[in-house]
């Protein structure tokens, strides 16, 4: 499974995405913007990269998980953020013709791509 990660900053420049700086932590903001970008610009990302919807959705799940993990390390538990992962899984289940590949999700949760 290919994840969108190395080219994210370049993709920001190729679209009209505006990065947010909601937190004092630079890394947390970066990860949040990766997640938001894939959420807001999924179709554009597919056109620019030639990647499939599957790649975009698994990448979105990956970055949301990394954000939530980083956020909780810094600020503690937030049930609302945890709920966001389930919303993404629901979206993946609806949008992907073969459904969710739970092996990929497991690897993403373990921090492997």
Biopython code that builds the backbone (N, CA, C, O; Angstrom):
import numpy as np
from Bio.PDB.StructureBuilder import StructureBuilder

atoms = [
    (1, "UNK", "N", (0.846, -1.190, 0.000)),
    (1, "UNK", "CA", (0.000, 0.000, 0.000)),
    (1, "UNK", "C", (0.879, 1.237, 0.000)),
    (1, "UNK", "O", (1.761, 1.383, 0.846)),
    (2, "UNK", "N", (0.640, 2.104, -0.930)),
    (2, "UNK", "CA", (1.348, 3.377, -1.025)),
    (2, "UNK", "C", (0.578, 4.401, -0.201)),
    (2, "UNK", "O", (-0.645, 4.496, -0.301)),
    (3, "UNK", "N", (1.296, 5.161, 0.605)),
    (3, "UNK", "CA", (0.688, 6.256, 1.351)),
    (3, "UNK", "C", (1.190, 7.569, 0.787)),
    (3, "UNK", "O", (2.344, 7.683, 0.377)),
    (4, "UNK", "N", (0.322, 8.545, 0.772)),
    (4, "UNK", "CA", (0.722, 9.875, 0.343)),
    (4, "UNK", "C", (1.380, 10.558, 1.538)),
    (4, "UNK", "O", (0.727, 10.874, 2.532)),
    (5, "UNK", "N", (2.682, 10.778, 1.417)),
    (5, "UNK", "CA", (3.377, 11.429, 2.521)),
    (5, "UNK", "C", (4.494, 12.342, 2.031)),
    (5, "UNK", "O", (4.551, 13.510, 2.417)),
    (6, "UNK", "N", (5.370, 11.832, 1.196)),
    (6, "UNK", "CA", (6.544, 12.594, 0.781)),
    (6, "UNK", "C", (6.219, 13.848, -0.033)),
    (6, "UNK", "O", (6.957, 14.832, 0.013)),
    (7, "UNK", "N", (5.125, 13.808, -0.769)),
    (7, "UNK", "CA", (4.823, 14.897, -1.691)),
    (7, "UNK", "C", (3.742, 15.846, -1.174)),
    (7, "UNK", "O", (3.251, 16.689, -1.925)),
    (8, "UNK", "N", (3.374, 15.720, 0.080)),
    (8, "UNK", "CA", (2.253, 16.508, 0.595)),
    (8, "UNK", "C", (2.481, 18.019, 0.462)),
    (8, "UNK", "O", (1.590, 18.746, 0.025)),
    (9, "UNK", "N", (3.658, 18.483, 0.835)),
    (9, "UNK", "CA", (3.924, 19.921, 0.771)),
    (9, "UNK", "C", (3.877, 20.437, -0.670)),
    (9, "UNK", "O", (3.431, 21.557, -0.918)),
    (10, "UNK", "N", (4.332, 19.628, -1.602)),
    (10, "UNK", "CA", (4.276, 19.998, -3.018)),
    (10, "UNK", "C", (2.822, 20.058, -3.482)),
    (10, "UNK", "O", (2.434, 20.962, -4.223)),
    (11, "UNK", "N", (2.019, 19.081, -3.036)),
    (11, "UNK", "CA", (0.603, 19.073, -3.400)),
    (11, "UNK", "C", (-0.124, 20.301, -2.845)),
    (11, "UNK", "O", (-1.017, 20.841, -3.498)),
    (12, "UNK", "N", (0.253, 20.737, -1.654)),
    (12, "UNK", "CA", (-0.343, 21.965, -1.092)),
    (12, "UNK", "C", (-0.165, 23.121, -2.076)),
    (12, "UNK", "O", (-1.090, 23.895, -2.323)),
    (13, "UNK", "N", (1.035, 23.220, -2.628)),
    (13, "UNK", "CA", (1.355, 24.321, -3.529)),
    (13, "UNK", "C", (0.600, 24.230, -4.854)),
    (13, "UNK", "O", (0.363, 25.246, -5.507)),
    (14, "UNK", "N", (0.226, 23.025, -5.246)),
    (14, "UNK", "CA", (-0.452, 22.823, -6.525)),
    (14, "UNK", "C", (-1.970, 23.011, -6.415)),
    (14, "UNK", "O", (-2.680, 22.937, -7.418)),
    (15, "UNK", "N", (-2.449, 23.249, -5.229)),
    (15, "UNK", "CA", (-3.879, 23.469, -5.008)),
    (15, "UNK", "C", (-4.058, 24.774, -4.244)),
    (15, "UNK", "O", (-3.086, 25.450, -3.907)),
    (16, "UNK", "N", (-5.291, 25.111, -3.981)),
    (16, "UNK", "CA", (-5.558, 26.333, -3.217)),
    (16, "UNK", "C", (-5.776, 26.029, -1.729)),
    (16, "UNK", "O", (-6.506, 26.748, -1.048)),
    (17, "UNK", "N", (-5.148, 24.973, -1.232)),
    (17, "UNK", "CA", (-5.288, 24.603, 0.169)),
    (17, "UNK", "C", (-4.536, 25.577, 1.059)),
    (17, "UNK", "O", (-3.377, 25.902, 0.801)),
    (18, "UNK", "N", (-5.196, 26.034, 2.096)),
    (18, "UNK", "CA", (-4.590, 26.946, 3.055)),
    (18, "UNK", "C", (-4.306, 26.192, 4.342)),
    (18, "UNK", "O", (-5.218, 25.679, 4.991)),
    (19, "UNK", "N", (-3.049, 26.132, 4.697)),
    (19, "UNK", "CA", (-2.653, 25.430, 5.919)),
    (19, "UNK", "C", (-3.127, 26.194, 7.149)),
    (19, "UNK", "O", (-3.182, 27.423, 7.162)),
    (20, "UNK", "N", (-3.465, 25.432, 8.176)),
    (20, "UNK", "CA", (-3.893, 26.004, 9.449)),
    (20, "UNK", "C", (-2.778, 25.842, 10.477)),
    (20, "UNK", "O", (-2.002, 24.888, 10.424)),
    (21, "UNK", "N", (-2.711, 26.767, 11.393)),
    (21, "UNK", "CA", (-1.791, 26.685, 12.525)),
    (21, "UNK", "C", (-2.596, 26.846, 13.798)),
    (21, "UNK", "O", (-2.575, 27.901, 14.432)),
    (22, "UNK", "N", (-3.308, 25.790, 14.167)),
    (22, "UNK", "CA", (-4.204, 25.832, 15.311)),
    (22, "UNK", "C", (-3.491, 25.602, 16.641)),
    (22, "UNK", "O", (-4.002, 25.984, 17.694)),
    (23, "UNK", "N", (-2.328, 24.988, 16.598)),
    (23, "UNK", "CA", (-1.656, 24.568, 17.824)),
    (23, "UNK", "C", (-0.262, 25.175, 17.905)),
    (23, "UNK", "O", (0.299, 25.599, 16.894)),
    (24, "UNK", "N", (0.290, 25.216, 19.106)),
    (24, "UNK", "CA", (1.641, 25.725, 19.304)),
    (24, "UNK", "C", (2.690, 24.752, 18.785)),
    (24, "UNK", "O", (3.824, 25.142, 18.507)),
    (25, "UNK", "N", (2.313, 23.495, 18.656)),
    (25, "UNK", "CA", (3.236, 22.457, 18.230)),
    (25, "UNK", "C", (3.289, 22.380, 16.708)),
    (25, "UNK", "O", (2.279, 22.126, 16.051)),
    (26, "UNK", "N", (4.463, 22.601, 16.165)),
    (26, "UNK", "CA", (4.648, 22.641, 14.709)),
    (26, "UNK", "C", (4.310, 21.300, 14.036)),
    (26, "UNK", "O", (3.635, 21.266, 13.007)),
    (27, "UNK", "N", (4.791, 20.197, 14.634)),
    (27, "UNK", "CA", (4.551, 18.863, 14.071)),
    (27, "UNK", "C", (3.060, 18.531, 14.074)),
    (27, "UNK", "O", (2.545, 17.960, 13.113)),
    (28, "UNK", "N", (2.379, 18.885, 15.145)),
    (28, "UNK", "CA", (0.938, 18.635, 15.237)),
    (28, "UNK", "C", (0.196, 19.382, 14.132)),
    (28, "UNK", "O", (-0.703, 18.825, 13.503)),
    (29, "UNK", "N", (0.565, 20.628, 13.895)),
    (29, "UNK", "CA", (-0.054, 21.404, 12.808)),
    (29, "UNK", "C", (0.212, 20.771, 11.447)),
    (29, "UNK", "O", (-0.684, 20.706, 10.605)),
    (30, "UNK", "N", (1.429, 20.309, 11.232)),
    (30, "UNK", "CA", (1.781, 19.687, 9.952)),
    (30, "UNK", "C", (0.919, 18.449, 9.701)),
    (30, "UNK", "O", (0.363, 18.282, 8.615)),
    (31, "UNK", "N", (0.813, 17.596, 10.695)),
    (31, "UNK", "CA", (0.030, 16.372, 10.550)),
    (31, "UNK", "C", (-1.454, 16.694, 10.357)),
    (31, "UNK", "O", (-2.126, 16.071, 9.536)),
    (32, "UNK", "N", (-1.956, 17.664, 11.112)),
    (32, "UNK", "CA", (-3.352, 18.086, 10.956)),
    (32, "UNK", "C", (-3.611, 18.551, 9.528)),
    (32, "UNK", "O", (-4.627, 18.192, 8.933)),
    (33, "UNK", "N", (-2.714, 19.334, 8.984)),
    (33, "UNK", "CA", (-2.895, 19.837, 7.623)),
    (33, "UNK", "C", (-2.849, 18.727, 6.580)),
    (33, "UNK", "O", (-3.568, 18.796, 5.583)),
    (34, "UNK", "N", (-2.030, 17.717, 6.786)),
    (34, "UNK", "CA", (-2.020, 16.573, 5.881)),
    (34, "UNK", "C", (-3.390, 15.895, 5.878)),
    (34, "UNK", "O", (-3.935, 15.569, 4.824)),
    (35, "UNK", "N", (-3.927, 15.693, 7.066)),
    (35, "UNK", "CA", (-5.244, 15.053, 7.211)),
    (35, "UNK", "C", (-6.330, 15.901, 6.561)),
    (35, "UNK", "O", (-7.118, 15.398, 5.760)),
    (36, "UNK", "N", (-6.372, 17.193, 6.905)),
    (36, "UNK", "CA", (-7.403, 18.078, 6.361)),
    (36, "UNK", "C", (-7.305, 18.187, 4.843)),
    (36, "UNK", "O", (-8.318, 18.211, 4.144)),
    (37, "UNK", "N", (-6.083, 18.251, 4.348)),
    (37, "UNK", "CA", (-5.865, 18.341, 2.913)),
    (37, "UNK", "C", (-6.466, 17.136, 2.193)),
    (37, "UNK", "O", (-7.178, 17.294, 1.202)),
    (38, "UNK", "N", (-6.184, 15.944, 2.686)),
    (38, "UNK", "CA", (-6.714, 14.733, 2.050)),
    (38, "UNK", "C", (-8.223, 14.646, 2.189)),
    (38, "UNK", "O", (-8.890, 14.049, 1.344)),
    (39, "UNK", "N", (-8.765, 15.231, 3.236)),
    (39, "UNK", "CA", (-10.210, 15.259, 3.419)),
    (39, "UNK", "C", (-10.875, 16.234, 2.449)),
    (39, "UNK", "O", (-11.894, 15.916, 1.835)),
    (40, "UNK", "N", (-10.298, 17.403, 2.321)),
    (40, "UNK", "CA", (-10.901, 18.461, 1.512)),
    (40, "UNK", "C", (-10.589, 18.356, 0.018)),
    (40, "UNK", "O", (-11.387, 18.790, -0.814)),
    (41, "UNK", "N", (-9.464, 17.797, -0.317)),
    (41, "UNK", "CA", (-8.975, 17.834, -1.705)),
    (41, "UNK", "C", (-8.783, 16.457, -2.323)),
    (41, "UNK", "O", (-7.946, 16.295, -3.210)),
    (42, "UNK", "N", (-9.536, 15.468, -1.877)),
    (42, "UNK", "CA", (-9.346, 14.086, -2.341)),
    (42, "UNK", "C", (-9.392, 13.969, -3.862)),
    (42, "UNK", "O", (-8.533, 13.323, -4.461)),
    (43, "UNK", "N", (-10.374, 14.581, -4.477)),
    (43, "UNK", "CA", (-10.516, 14.484, -5.933)),
    (43, "UNK", "C", (-9.337, 15.151, -6.640)),
    (43, "UNK", "O", (-8.791, 14.605, -7.599)),
    (44, "UNK", "N", (-8.951, 16.328, -6.164)),
    (44, "UNK", "CA", (-7.815, 17.024, -6.764)),
    (44, "UNK", "C", (-6.529, 16.217, -6.603)),
    (44, "UNK", "O", (-5.708, 16.152, -7.519)),
    (45, "UNK", "N", (-6.362, 15.610, -5.444)),
    (45, "UNK", "CA", (-5.171, 14.804, -5.191)),
    (45, "UNK", "C", (-5.107, 13.643, -6.175)),
    (45, "UNK", "O", (-4.043, 13.338, -6.712)),
    (46, "UNK", "N", (-6.237, 13.002, -6.408)),
    (46, "UNK", "CA", (-6.266, 11.892, -7.367)),
    (46, "UNK", "C", (-5.857, 12.362, -8.752)),
    (46, "UNK", "O", (-5.086, 11.692, -9.439)),
    (47, "UNK", "N", (-6.374, 13.518, -9.163)),
    (47, "UNK", "CA", (-6.042, 14.047, -10.489)),
    (47, "UNK", "C", (-4.564, 14.421, -10.597)),
    (47, "UNK", "O", (-3.920, 14.151, -11.612)),
    (48, "UNK", "N", (-4.034, 15.041, -9.547)),
    (48, "UNK", "CA", (-2.641, 15.499, -9.581)),
    (48, "UNK", "C", (-1.637, 14.355, -9.497)),
    (48, "UNK", "O", (-0.576, 14.406, -10.120)),
    (49, "UNK", "N", (-1.974, 13.325, -8.728)),
    (49, "UNK", "CA", (-1.015, 12.256, -8.481)),
    (49, "UNK", "C", (-1.261, 11.007, -9.315)),
    (49, "UNK", "O", (-0.354, 10.198, -9.508)),
    (50, "UNK", "N", (-2.486, 10.850, -9.809)),
    (50, "UNK", "CA", (-2.843, 9.628, -10.503)),
    (50, "UNK", "C", (-3.111, 8.471, -9.552)),
    (50, "UNK", "O", (-3.292, 7.334, -9.988)),
    (51, "UNK", "N", (-3.136, 8.758, -8.255)),
    (51, "UNK", "CA", (-3.399, 7.718, -7.258)),
    (51, "UNK", "C", (-4.892, 7.415, -7.205)),
    (51, "UNK", "O", (-5.727, 8.217, -7.624)),
    (52, "UNK", "N", (-5.197, 6.254, -6.685)),
    (52, "UNK", "CA", (-6.585, 5.812, -6.572)),
    (52, "UNK", "C", (-7.257, 6.423, -5.347)),
    (52, "UNK", "O", (-6.597, 6.941, -4.447)),
    (53, "UNK", "N", (-8.587, 6.349, -5.335)),
    (53, "UNK", "CA", (-9.345, 6.772, -4.162)),
    (53, "UNK", "C", (-8.913, 5.950, -2.950)),
    (53, "UNK", "O", (-8.833, 6.470, -1.837)),
    (54, "UNK", "N", (-8.638, 4.687, -3.167)),
    (54, "UNK", "CA", (-8.191, 3.811, -2.078)),
    (54, "UNK", "C", (-6.936, 4.371, -1.412)),
    (54, "UNK", "O", (-6.866, 4.451, -0.186)),
    (55, "UNK", "N", (-5.960, 4.754, -2.203)),
    (55, "UNK", "CA", (-4.719, 5.316, -1.660)),
    (55, "UNK", "C", (-4.996, 6.587, -0.886)),
    (55, "UNK", "O", (-4.442, 6.794, 0.194)),
    (56, "UNK", "N", (-5.849, 7.441, -1.430)),
    (56, "UNK", "CA", (-6.180, 8.703, -0.756)),
    (56, "UNK", "C", (-6.871, 8.424, 0.575)),
    (56, "UNK", "O", (-6.538, 9.048, 1.582)),
    (57, "UNK", "N", (-7.824, 7.501, 0.595)),
    (57, "UNK", "CA", (-8.561, 7.221, 1.831)),
    (57, "UNK", "C", (-7.694, 6.553, 2.892)),
    (57, "UNK", "O", (-7.783, 6.900, 4.069)),
    (58, "UNK", "N", (-6.859, 5.603, 2.491)),
    (58, "UNK", "CA", (-5.961, 4.987, 3.480)),
    (58, "UNK", "C", (-4.943, 6.000, 3.982)),
    (58, "UNK", "O", (-4.569, 5.963, 5.153)),
    (59, "UNK", "N", (-4.494, 6.896, 3.129)),
    (59, "UNK", "CA", (-3.581, 7.963, 3.556)),
    (59, "UNK", "C", (-4.287, 8.902, 4.531)),
    (59, "UNK", "O", (-3.704, 9.322, 5.530)),
    (60, "UNK", "N", (-5.519, 9.223, 4.240)),
    (60, "UNK", "CA", (-6.310, 10.078, 5.138)),
    (60, "UNK", "C", (-6.459, 9.407, 6.500)),
    (60, "UNK", "O", (-6.307, 10.054, 7.536)),
    (61, "UNK", "N", (-6.753, 8.125, 6.496)),
    (61, "UNK", "CA", (-6.867, 7.392, 7.756)),
    (61, "UNK", "C", (-5.531, 7.414, 8.505)),
    (61, "UNK", "O", (-5.492, 7.642, 9.714)),
    (62, "UNK", "N", (-4.460, 7.179, 7.787)),
    (62, "UNK", "CA", (-3.127, 7.186, 8.388)),
    (62, "UNK", "C", (-2.834, 8.526, 9.064)),
    (62, "UNK", "O", (-2.429, 8.567, 10.226)),
    (63, "UNK", "N", (-3.042, 9.627, 8.324)),
    (63, "UNK", "CA", (-2.712, 10.935, 8.890)),
    (63, "UNK", "C", (-3.656, 11.320, 10.030)),
    (63, "UNK", "O", (-3.239, 11.992, 10.972)),
    (64, "UNK", "N", (-4.909, 10.907, 9.955)),
    (64, "UNK", "CA", (-5.822, 11.181, 11.077)),
    (64, "UNK", "C", (-5.360, 10.428, 12.320)),
    (64, "UNK", "O", (-5.388, 10.968, 13.425)),
    (65, "UNK", "N", (-4.936, 9.181, 12.136)),
    (65, "UNK", "CA", (-4.445, 8.384, 13.265)),
    (65, "UNK", "C", (-3.192, 8.993, 13.872)),
    (65, "UNK", "O", (-3.055, 9.053, 15.094)),
    (66, "UNK", "N", (-2.269, 9.450, 13.015)),
    (66, "UNK", "CA", (-1.041, 10.076, 13.522)),
    (66, "UNK", "C", (-1.373, 11.367, 14.271)),
    (66, "UNK", "O", (-0.789, 11.653, 15.316)),
    (67, "UNK", "N", (-2.321, 12.148, 13.727)),
    (67, "UNK", "CA", (-2.708, 13.385, 14.402)),
    (67, "UNK", "C", (-3.288, 13.081, 15.781)),
    (67, "UNK", "O", (-2.896, 13.697, 16.772)),
    (68, "UNK", "N", (-4.210, 12.143, 15.842)),
    (68, "UNK", "CA", (-4.867, 11.813, 17.101)),
    (68, "UNK", "C", (-3.843, 11.321, 18.119)),
    (68, "UNK", "O", (-3.890, 11.701, 19.289)),
    (69, "UNK", "N", (-2.929, 10.485, 17.675)),
    (69, "UNK", "CA", (-1.877, 9.971, 18.553)),
    (69, "UNK", "C", (-1.016, 11.116, 19.102)),
    (69, "UNK", "O", (-0.758, 11.188, 20.304)),
    (70, "UNK", "N", (-0.585, 11.990, 18.223)),
    (70, "UNK", "CA", (0.252, 13.134, 18.618)),
    (70, "UNK", "C", (-0.522, 14.078, 19.540)),
    (70, "UNK", "O", (0.008, 14.547, 20.547)),
    (71, "UNK", "N", (-1.773, 14.350, 19.187)),
    (71, "UNK", "CA", (-2.617, 15.230, 19.993)),
    (71, "UNK", "C", (-2.763, 14.681, 21.410)),
    (71, "UNK", "O", (-2.613, 15.415, 22.388)),
    (72, "UNK", "N", (-3.057, 13.384, 21.512)),
    (72, "UNK", "CA", (-3.260, 12.782, 22.832)),
    (72, "UNK", "C", (-1.970, 12.759, 23.652)),
    (72, "UNK", "O", (-2.010, 12.900, 24.874)),
    (73, "UNK", "N", (-0.839, 12.584, 22.992)),
    (73, "UNK", "CA", (0.439, 12.653, 23.707)),
    (73, "UNK", "C", (0.645, 14.034, 24.320)),
    (73, "UNK", "O", (1.185, 14.165, 25.418)),
    (74, "UNK", "N", (0.208, 15.057, 23.595)),
    (74, "UNK", "CA", (0.412, 16.435, 24.058)),
    (74, "UNK", "C", (-0.681, 16.926, 25.011)),
    (74, "UNK", "O", (-0.389, 17.608, 25.993)),
    (75, "UNK", "N", (-1.944, 16.578, 24.719)),
    (75, "UNK", "CA", (-3.067, 17.194, 25.431)),
    (75, "UNK", "C", (-3.973, 16.220, 26.180)),
    (75, "UNK", "O", (-4.841, 16.649, 26.940)),
    (76, "UNK", "N", (-3.786, 14.930, 25.980)),
    (76, "UNK", "CA", (-4.640, 13.948, 26.639)),
    (76, "UNK", "C", (-5.786, 13.493, 25.753)),
    (76, "UNK", "O", (-5.906, 13.906, 24.599)),
    (77, "UNK", "N", (-6.608, 12.652, 26.305)),
    (77, "UNK", "CA", (-7.714, 12.008, 25.583)),
    (77, "UNK", "C", (-8.732, 13.021, 25.056)),
    (77, "UNK", "O", (-9.052, 14.011, 25.713)),
    (78, "UNK", "N", (-9.225, 12.743, 23.859)),
    (78, "UNK", "CA", (-10.302, 13.532, 23.263)),
    (78, "UNK", "C", (-11.212, 12.570, 22.508)),
    (78, "UNK", "O", (-10.885, 12.122, 21.409)),
    (79, "UNK", "N", (-12.351, 12.261, 23.107)),
    (79, "UNK", "CA", (-13.271, 11.277, 22.518)),
    (79, "UNK", "C", (-13.768, 11.719, 21.146)),
    (79, "UNK", "O", (-13.999, 10.880, 20.275)),
    (80, "UNK", "N", (-13.932, 13.003, 20.945)),
    (80, "UNK", "CA", (-14.385, 13.513, 19.654)),
    (80, "UNK", "C", (-13.408, 13.190, 18.538)),
    (80, "UNK", "O", (-13.817, 12.870, 17.422)),
    (81, "UNK", "N", (-12.127, 13.273, 18.833)),
    (81, "UNK", "CA", (-11.120, 12.933, 17.824)),
    (81, "UNK", "C", (-11.131, 11.450, 17.515)),
    (81, "UNK", "O", (-11.025, 11.052, 16.355)),
    (82, "UNK", "N", (-11.256, 10.637, 18.537)),
    (82, "UNK", "CA", (-11.339, 9.191, 18.314)),
    (82, "UNK", "C", (-12.510, 8.861, 17.396)),
    (82, "UNK", "O", (-12.408, 7.970, 16.552)),
    (83, "UNK", "N", (-13.602, 9.565, 17.554)),
    (83, "UNK", "CA", (-14.795, 9.344, 16.728)),
    (83, "UNK", "C", (-14.512, 9.645, 15.259)),
    (83, "UNK", "O", (-15.121, 9.040, 14.377)),
    (84, "UNK", "N", (-13.605, 10.565, 14.991)),
    (84, "UNK", "CA", (-13.254, 10.927, 13.619)),
    (84, "UNK", "C", (-12.690, 9.727, 12.854)),
    (84, "UNK", "O", (-12.969, 9.561, 11.666)),
    (85, "UNK", "N", (-11.902, 8.897, 13.525)),
    (85, "UNK", "CA", (-11.368, 7.711, 12.852)),
    (85, "UNK", "C", (-12.493, 6.786, 12.403)),
    (85, "UNK", "O", (-12.431, 6.195, 11.325)),
    (86, "UNK", "N", (-13.519, 6.664, 13.237)),
    (86, "UNK", "CA", (-14.643, 5.797, 12.873)),
    (86, "UNK", "C", (-15.431, 6.389, 11.705)),
    (86, "UNK", "O", (-15.976, 5.648, 10.887)),
    (87, "UNK", "N", (-15.493, 7.702, 11.623)),
    (87, "UNK", "CA", (-16.155, 8.342, 10.480)),
    (87, "UNK", "C", (-15.392, 8.048, 9.185)),
    (87, "UNK", "O", (-15.992, 7.798, 8.140)),
    (88, "UNK", "N", (-14.069, 8.082, 9.275)),
    (88, "UNK", "CA", (-13.260, 7.788, 8.094)),
    (88, "UNK", "C", (-13.427, 6.325, 7.692)),
    (88, "UNK", "O", (-13.543, 6.016, 6.507)),
    (89, "UNK", "N", (-13.438, 5.432, 8.666)),
    (89, "UNK", "CA", (-13.665, 4.015, 8.358)),
    (89, "UNK", "C", (-15.028, 3.804, 7.707)),
    (89, "UNK", "O", (-15.162, 3.003, 6.782)),
    (90, "UNK", "N", (-16.024, 4.515, 8.186)),
    (90, "UNK", "CA", (-17.361, 4.423, 7.589)),
    (90, "UNK", "C", (-17.327, 4.918, 6.142)),
    (90, "UNK", "O", (-17.919, 4.298, 5.258)),
    (91, "UNK", "N", (-16.639, 6.026, 5.903)),
    (91, "UNK", "CA", (-16.494, 6.554, 4.546)),
    (91, "UNK", "C", (-15.778, 5.535, 3.650)),
    (91, "UNK", "O", (-16.180, 5.313, 2.508)),
    (92, "UNK", "N", (-14.735, 4.932, 4.169)),
    (92, "UNK", "CA", (-13.981, 3.937, 3.397)),
    (92, "UNK", "C", (-14.867, 2.742, 3.058)),
    (92, "UNK", "O", (-14.829, 2.233, 1.938)),
    (93, "UNK", "N", (-15.651, 2.306, 4.012)),
    (93, "UNK", "CA", (-16.536, 1.168, 3.788)),
    (93, "UNK", "C", (-17.563, 1.465, 2.698)),
    (93, "UNK", "O", (-17.906, 0.589, 1.904)),
    (94, "UNK", "N", (-18.051, 2.708, 2.664)),
    (94, "UNK", "CA", (-19.019, 3.119, 1.642)),
    (94, "UNK", "C", (-18.379, 3.308, 0.275)),
    (94, "UNK", "O", (-18.954, 2.915, -0.740)),
    (95, "UNK", "N", (-17.193, 3.905, 0.242)),
    (95, "UNK", "CA", (-16.584, 4.336, -1.010)),
    (95, "UNK", "C", (-15.742, 3.267, -1.719)),
    (95, "UNK", "O", (-15.622, 3.292, -2.944)),
    (96, "UNK", "N", (-15.170, 2.350, -0.977)),
    (96, "UNK", "CA", (-14.284, 1.366, -1.585)),
    (96, "UNK", "C", (-15.073, 0.141, -2.005)),
    (96, "UNK", "O", (-15.765, -0.474, -1.194)),
    (97, "UNK", "N", (-14.964, -0.207, -3.272)),
    (97, "UNK", "CA", (-15.771, -1.305, -3.811)),
    (97, "UNK", "C", (-15.479, -2.639, -3.129)),
    (97, "UNK", "O", (-16.374, -3.476, -3.001)),
    (98, "UNK", "N", (-14.251, -2.844, -2.696)),
    (98, "UNK", "CA", (-13.892, -4.089, -2.011)),
    (98, "UNK", "C", (-13.983, -3.979, -0.494)),
    (98, "UNK", "O", (-13.599, -4.902, 0.224)),
    (99, "UNK", "N", (-14.491, -2.853, -0.009)),
    (99, "UNK", "CA", (-14.571, -2.648, 1.432)),
    (99, "UNK", "C", (-13.206, -2.347, 2.037)),
    (99, "UNK", "O", (-12.234, -2.108, 1.320)),
    (100, "UNK", "N", (-13.149, -2.361, 3.338)),
    (100, "UNK", "CA", (-11.927, -2.028, 4.065)),
    (100, "UNK", "C", (-11.027, -3.259, 4.149)),
    (100, "UNK", "O", (-11.485, -4.359, 4.459)),
    (101, "UNK", "N", (-9.765, -3.059, 3.872)),
    (101, "UNK", "CA", (-8.778, -4.111, 4.058)),
    (101, "UNK", "C", (-8.234, -3.942, 5.479)),
    (101, "UNK", "O", (-7.425, -3.054, 5.744)),
    (102, "UNK", "N", (-8.686, -4.800, 6.378)),
    (102, "UNK", "CA", (-8.347, -4.659, 7.793)),
    (102, "UNK", "C", (-6.873, -4.950, 8.065)),
    (102, "UNK", "O", (-6.330, -4.492, 9.070)),
    (103, "UNK", "N", (-6.229, -5.699, 7.193)),
    (103, "UNK", "CA", (-4.788, -5.924, 7.347)),
    (103, "UNK", "C", (-4.027, -4.610, 7.151)),
    (103, "UNK", "O", (-3.067, -4.323, 7.866)),
    (104, "UNK", "N", (-4.467, -3.827, 6.180)),
    (104, "UNK", "CA", (-3.825, -2.526, 5.953)),
    (104, "UNK", "C", (-4.073, -1.618, 7.150)),
    (104, "UNK", "O", (-3.155, -0.945, 7.620)),
    (105, "UNK", "N", (-5.298, -1.595, 7.642)),
    (105, "UNK", "CA", (-5.616, -0.766, 8.809)),
    (105, "UNK", "C", (-4.744, -1.178, 9.993)),
    (105, "UNK", "O", (-4.214, -0.324, 10.705)),
    (106, "UNK", "N", (-4.597, -2.467, 10.200)),
    (106, "UNK", "CA", (-3.764, -2.965, 11.297)),
    (106, "UNK", "C", (-2.325, -2.477, 11.148)),
    (106, "UNK", "O", (-1.715, -2.034, 12.121)),
    (107, "UNK", "N", (-1.781, -2.558, 9.931)),
    (107, "UNK", "CA", (-0.415, -2.097, 9.682)),
    (107, "UNK", "C", (-0.291, -0.591, 9.906)),
    (107, "UNK", "O", (0.700, -0.114, 10.458)),
    (108, "UNK", "N", (-1.308, 0.148, 9.471)),
    (108, "UNK", "CA", (-1.274, 1.594, 9.671)),
    (108, "UNK", "C", (-1.309, 1.931, 11.156)),
    (108, "UNK", "O", (-0.611, 2.836, 11.614)),
    (109, "UNK", "N", (-2.122, 1.199, 11.899)),
    (109, "UNK", "CA", (-2.220, 1.428, 13.342)),
    (109, "UNK", "C", (-0.913, 1.083, 14.059)),
    (109, "UNK", "O", (-0.566, 1.689, 15.073)),
    (110, "UNK", "N", (-0.208, 0.114, 13.522)),
    (110, "UNK", "CA", (1.073, -0.283, 14.103)),
    (110, "UNK", "C", (2.205, 0.634, 13.642)),
    (110, "UNK", "O", (3.351, 0.484, 14.065)),
    (111, "UNK", "N", (1.865, 1.585, 12.768)),
    (111, "UNK", "CA", (2.852, 2.537, 12.292)),
    (111, "UNK", "C", (3.660, 2.068, 11.112)),
    (111, "UNK", "O", (4.715, 2.628, 10.814)),
    (112, "UNK", "N", (3.176, 1.041, 10.433)),
    (112, "UNK", "CA", (3.871, 0.529, 9.253)),
    (112, "UNK", "C", (3.065, 0.885, 8.015)),
    (112, "UNK", "O", (1.834, 0.885, 8.040)),
    (113, "UNK", "N", (3.764, 1.185, 6.941)),
    (113, "UNK", "CA", (3.051, 1.474, 5.693)),
    (113, "UNK", "C", (3.295, 0.388, 4.689)),
    (113, "UNK", "O", (2.778, 0.451, 3.574)),
]
sb = StructureBuilder()
sb.init_structure("model")
sb.init_model(0)
sb.init_chain("A")
sb.init_seg("    ")
for serial, (resi, resn, name, xyz) in enumerate(atoms, 1):
    if name == "N":
        sb.init_residue(resn, " ", resi, " ")
    sb.init_atom(name, np.array(xyz, "f"), 0.0, 1.0, " ", f" {name:<3s}", serial, name[0])
structure = sb.get_structure()
